[in-house]
Amino acid sequence: DKSILDVEGNYLTSEKSNIGFVRFIAMVSNCIEYLSHKYGLSFYEVIKECSKELIKKGFS
């Protein structure tokens, strides 16, 4: 949730939003890294498979 991570607002003017955005990106990166180790896939392969699933579910 964006409000929990303090990502709301304009990313260029709010230091709090910038820090929240960096936290969010770090969290996503850590999740992808965890999944790559768990399933023996490369970082890129995890992203590719997640993208396929999101497209399959109707998100683009």
C-alpha positions as CSV (number, residue, x, y, z in Angstrom):
1,D,0.0,0.0,0.0
2,K,1.4,3.4,-1.0
3,S,0.3,5.1,2.1
4,I,2.1,2.6,4.4
5,L,5.4,3.1,2.5
6,D,4.9,6.9,2.3
7,V,5.1,6.9,-1.5
8,E,2.1,9.2,-2.0
9,G,2.5,12.5,-3.6
10,N,4.9,14.0,-6.1
11,Y,8.2,12.0,-6.2
12,L,10.3,14.9,-7.3
13,T,9.3,17.4,-4.5
14,S,8.7,15.3,-1.4
15,E,11.7,13.8,0.4
16,K,9.4,11.5,2.3
17,S,7.8,10.2,-0.9
18,N,11.3,9.6,-2.4
19,I,12.4,7.6,0.6
20,G,9.2,5.6,0.4
21,F,9.7,4.9,-3.3
22,V,13.2,3.6,-2.7
23,R,11.9,1.4,0.1
24,F,9.2,0.0,-2.3
25,I,11.7,-0.7,-5.0
26,A,14.1,-2.4,-2.5
27,M,11.2,-4.5,-1.3
28,V,10.2,-5.6,-4.8
29,S,13.8,-6.4,-5.7
30,N,14.2,-8.5,-2.5
31,C,11.0,-10.4,-3.3
32,I,12.2,-11.1,-6.9
33,E,15.7,-12.2,-5.5
34,Y,14.0,-14.5,-3.0
35,L,11.8,-16.1,-5.7
36,S,14.8,-16.6,-8.0
37,H,16.7,-18.5,-5.3
38,K,13.6,-20.5,-4.2
39,Y,12.8,-21.7,-7.8
40,G,16.3,-21.7,-9.2
41,L,15.5,-19.1,-11.8
42,S,17.5,-16.0,-12.8
43,F,16.3,-12.6,-11.7
44,Y,15.2,-11.9,-15.3
45,E,13.3,-15.2,-15.6
46,V,11.3,-14.4,-12.4
47,I,10.3,-11.0,-13.8
48,K,9.4,-12.5,-17.1
49,E,7.2,-15.2,-15.4
50,C,5.5,-12.6,-13.2
51,S,4.8,-10.4,-16.2
52,K,3.2,-13.4,-18.0
53,E,1.0,-14.1,-15.0
54,L,-0.1,-10.4,-14.7
55,I,-1.0,-10.3,-18.4
56,K,-2.8,-13.6,-18.1
57,K,-4.9,-12.2,-15.3
58,G,-5.8,-9.1,-17.3
59,F,-3.2,-6.5,-16.0
60,S,-1.0,-4.8,-18.5
